[in-house]
Amino acid sequence: MTYSKLSPRAFGLSLGLFWALMVCLFGIVAHFHPIGVRFVNSVQSVYIGYSIDYVGIAIGCLIAFVHMFIFGLVIAGFYNFFLKN
């Protein structure tokens, strides 16, 4: 069976965009309803500046995108490395 290589940039962008949208969505939900406050509080301990106001949500989205973009680059790089061996 043959496997295809992953594009680290595309994989990183996909993961980064997905996670940033989830962080943004939960931040907006928590702003209007208390259902997302626990999520925001737990993520807030990792992403400094992330909070339930609009500036905090924007900061959290930016940090989340960068975080998962780098994670996606690393994971795709490992996948491609082990695919060769």
C-alpha positions in Angstrom: 0.0 0.0 0.0 1.3 3.4 -0.9 0.8 6.5 1.2 0.9 10.1 0.1 3.0 12.8 1.7 1.3 15.6 3.6 1.9 19.3 2.8 3.0 20.7 6.2 1.9 24.2 5.2 -1.6 23.1 4.2 -2.0 20.8 7.2 -0.8 23.6 9.6 -3.2 26.1 8.0 -6.1 23.7 8.3 -5.5 22.9 11.9 -4.7 26.6 12.7 -7.9 27.9 11.1 -10.1 25.2 12.7 -8.8 25.7 16.2 -8.9 29.5 15.9 -12.5 29.3 14.7 -13.4 27.0 17.7 -11.7 29.4 20.2 -13.5 32.3 18.6 -16.9 30.5 18.6 -16.6 29.5 22.2 -15.5 33.0 23.2 -18.5 34.6 21.5 -20.9 32.0 23.0 -19.4 32.7 26.4 -19.8 36.4 25.9 -23.6 36.0 25.5 -24.3 32.9 27.5 -22.6 31.2 30.5 -22.4 27.9 28.7 -18.9 28.5 27.2 -17.3 30.1 30.3 -15.6 27.0 31.5 -13.9 26.4 28.1 -12.7 30.1 28.1 -11.4 29.8 31.6 -9.5 26.6 30.8 -8.0 27.9 27.6 -7.3 31.3 29.2 -4.7 29.6 31.5 -2.7 28.7 28.3 -3.4 31.6 26.0 -2.5 34.8 27.9 -4.8 37.6 27.0 -7.8 35.4 25.9 -10.9 36.6 27.7 -14.7 37.0 27.1 -14.5 40.5 25.6 -14.0 41.2 21.9 -10.3 42.2 22.2 -9.6 39.1 24.3 -11.4 36.9 21.7 -9.3 38.3 18.9 -6.1 37.8 20.9 -7.1 34.2 21.7 -7.9 33.5 18.1 -4.5 34.8 16.9 -2.6 32.8 19.5 -4.7 29.7 18.8 -4.0 30.0 15.1 -0.3 30.3 15.5 -0.2 27.5 18.1 -2.0 25.0 15.9 -0.2 26.1 12.7 3.1 25.3 14.3 1.7 22.0 15.7 0.4 21.1 12.2 3.8 21.8 10.7 5.5 19.6 13.2 3.0 16.7 12.9 3.1 16.7 9.1 6.9 16.9 9.2 7.0 13.8 11.5 4.5 12.0 9.3 6.5 12.7 6.1 9.7 11.7 7.9 8.4 8.3 9.1 6.7 7.7 5.7 10.1 7.6 4.1 11.4 5.0 6.5 
